[in-house]
Amino acid sequence: MFRKLVAAVLVAGLAAFAPVAAVAQSSTAGVTATEADRAFGAWMERYSAILAHASRASDALSRFVSVAPGASREDILAVFAQIRVASAQGRDVLREARAEAAALPAFQAPDGSTTYDEAARGLRRDLTAYIDNIDRVLDIMIQVADAFANNDTATARRLAPQLQSSAILLVDGQIITLRARQQMAPPNSTTYHGLGAMIELYRGMRALAVDAPEGRANALLTAADAMAATTRAHRAALTLERADLVSRSAEERAFGERFLAVEDRFMALNDRVEAALRLAAEDADPATVRARYMPMLIQSETEYQSLTQEQLTMFNEAVGERR
């Protein structure tokens, strides 16, 4: 069971999705953690910590969407002053995370196996791109805040499309990455459907960026329906994985139940995201729908990452006990 869970620990987060085909597709019967499994688990824990560190910079993004259309100039200036501070702090966080990422060594299995090499290389590329993309958005946000503070309307208008397009590209990049990694997991696994749930979260974020109210509502409902279908499939896969525990040893059953209990929390989070997407689609005030619901989705993204980190820590503790 442990080798299958090497893939399952990567069920949520941003670039942290990297289920390894050779592991995810292997039989779980009688398989214990190898030296490569343990080493990759430790490497992933360090990677996940860097990703979590970098994700703290996204606080400024939630502040940005809190600017309500129609607000007074004084209110707008006050919000953008906060945005500038948060963005500068976010860039400081990213500088730290970038240094941590640069110090993260290339993964090398102690037994010389190459099972995880491709996944680790892809993860390092994704992490670098994630940090660079958020940094680019925060840099533009600082420029927009300065333009508002200086009453430089021309610059603010010039930068606004860049800011929106950069944010959309950031979300689109996550969707593309997750879809690619989803194909590496068995379609009947909790890993596969967990990746699908995160895709729908990002599709919901993307839908909020649609300008036309009717088109936005339709896109949000489409994402909500897809999230509901993904969660149903996720629960069905979880039922099968729990049934598989019956034939395992007492040690594996105990670990599996703890691990899969986190999957229950993933699906509870899926349900909350679905509800938020439906409420956003039905919102009677399209002028403030982004300010009201985008912070909810960003917070959900952070919760997915926290649950992933929890599973990863559990896995590393378990394989450490089996040395």
Residue pairs with C-beta under 8 A, 6 or more apart in sequence:
1 28
1 31
1 244
1 245
1 248
1 252
1 255
1 256
2 31
2 32
2 33
2 37
2 252
2 255
2 315
2 318
2 319
2 322
3 23
3 26
3 28
3 31
3 33
3 34
3 37
4 23
4 24
4 26
4 28
4 31
5 259
5 311
5 315
6 20
6 23
6 37
6 40
6 41
6 315
7 19
7 20
7 23
7 24
7 185
7 189
7 191
8 19
8 24
8 189
8 190
8 191
8 194
8 259
8 311
9 41
9 44
9 308
9 311
9 312
9 314
9 315
10 16
10 17
10 18
10 19
10 44
10 191
10 308
10 312
11 17
11 190
11 191
11 194
11 195
11 263
11 266
11 307
11 308
11 311
12 194
12 197
12 198
12 266
12 304
12 305
12 307
12 308
13 48
13 51
13 198
13 304
13 305
13 308
14 51
14 55
14 126
14 130
14 174
14 301
14 305
15 51
15 123
15 126
15 127
15 129
15 130
15 174
15 177
16 47
16 48
16 51
16 123
16 305
16 308
17 177
17 178
17 181
17 182
17 195
17 198
18 119
18 122
18 123
18 126
18 181
18 184
19 181
19 184
19 185
19 191
19 192
19 195
20 115
20 116
20 119
20 184
21 184
21 185
22 115
23 37
23 115
23 116
24 184
24 185
24 186
24 189
24 191
25 186
28 244
32 322
33 41
33 318
33 319
33 322
34 111
34 113
35 109
35 110
35 111
36 109
36 110
36 111
36 113
36 115
36 116
37 319
38 316
38 319
38 320
38 323
39 107
39 108
39 109
39 110
40 107
40 109
40 115
40 116
40 120
41 312
41 315
41 316
41 319
42 316
43 104
43 107
43 116
43 120
44 123
44 312
45 309
45 312
45 313
45 316
46 104
47 104
47 123
47 124
47 127
48 305
48 308
48 309
48 312
49 309
50 97
50 100
50 101
50 104
50 127
51 127
51 130
51 305
52 305
52 306
52 309
53 93
53 96
53 97
53 100
54 93
54 94
54 97
54 101
54 127
54 130
54 131
54 134
55 301
55 302
55 305
56 90
56 93
57 89
57 90
57 91
57 93
57 94
57 97
57 134
57 135
57 138
58 90
58 134
58 298
58 301
58 302
59 86
59 89
59 90
60 83
60 86
60 87
60 89
60 90
60 138
60 141
61 134
61 137
61 167
61 298
62 294
62 295
62 298
62 299
63 79
63 82
63 83
63 86
64 83
64 141
64 163
65 290
65 291
65 294
65 295
66 79
66 291
66 295
67 76
67 79
67 80
67 83
67 291
68 287
68 288
68 291
69 287
69 288
70 287
71 79
76 148
77 148
77 149
80 144
80 145
80 148
80 149
81 145
81 149
83 141
83 144
83 145
84 141
84 142
84 145
84 146
84 149
87 138
87 139
87 141
87 142
87 145
88 142
90 134
90 138
91 135
91 138
91 139
91 142
94 131
94 134
94 135
94 138
97 131
98 128
98 131
98 135
101 124
101 127
101 128
101 131
104 124
104 127
106 120
106 121
106 124
107 116
107 117
107 120
109 115
109 116
109 117
126 177
129 173
133 166
133 169
133 170
133 173
134 170
136 166
137 163
137 166
137 167
137 170
140 159
140 162
140 163
140 166
141 163
143 155
143 159
144 156
144 159
144 160
144 163
146 152
147 153
147 155
147 156
147 159
148 156
164 209
167 209
168 206
168 209
171 202
171 205
171 206
171 209
172 206
174 198
174 202
175 199
175 202
175 203
175 206
178 195
178 198
178 199
178 202
179 199
181 195
182 192
182 195
182 196
182 199
185 191
185 192
185 195
186 192
188 237
188 240
189 237
189 241
190 234
190 237
190 238
190 241
190 260
190 263
192 237
193 230
193 231
193 233
193 234
193 237
194 234
194 263
194 266
196 226
196 230
196 233
196 234
197 227
197 230
197 231
197 234
197 266
197 267
197 270
197 273
198 304
200 223
200 224
200 226
200 227
200 230
200 273
200 277
201 227
201 273
201 297
201 300
201 301
201 304
203 219
203 222
203 223
203 226
204 220
204 223
204 224
204 227
204 273
204 276
204 277
204 280
204 297
205 294
205 297
205 298
206 219
206 223
207 216
207 219
207 220
207 222
207 223
207 277
207 280
208 216
208 220
208 280
208 289
208 290
208 293
208 294
208 297
209 290
210 216
210 219
213 286
216 281
216 286
216 289
217 281
217 282
218 281
220 277
220 278
220 280
220 281
221 277
221 278
221 281
223 277
224 274
224 277
224 278
224 281
227 270
227 273
227 274
227 277
228 274
230 270
231 267
231 270
231 271
231 274
234 263
234 266
234 267
234 270
235 267
238 260
238 263
238 264
238 267
241 256
241 260
241 263
242 256
242 257
242 260
245 252
245 253
245 256
245 257
245 260
246 253
248 256
255 314
255 318
258 314
259 311
259 314
259 315
262 307
262 310
262 311
262 314
265 307
266 304
266 307
269 300
269 303
269 304
269 307
272 300
273 297
273 300
276 293
276 296
276 297
276 300
277 293
279 293
280 289
280 292
280 293
283 289
283 292
283 293
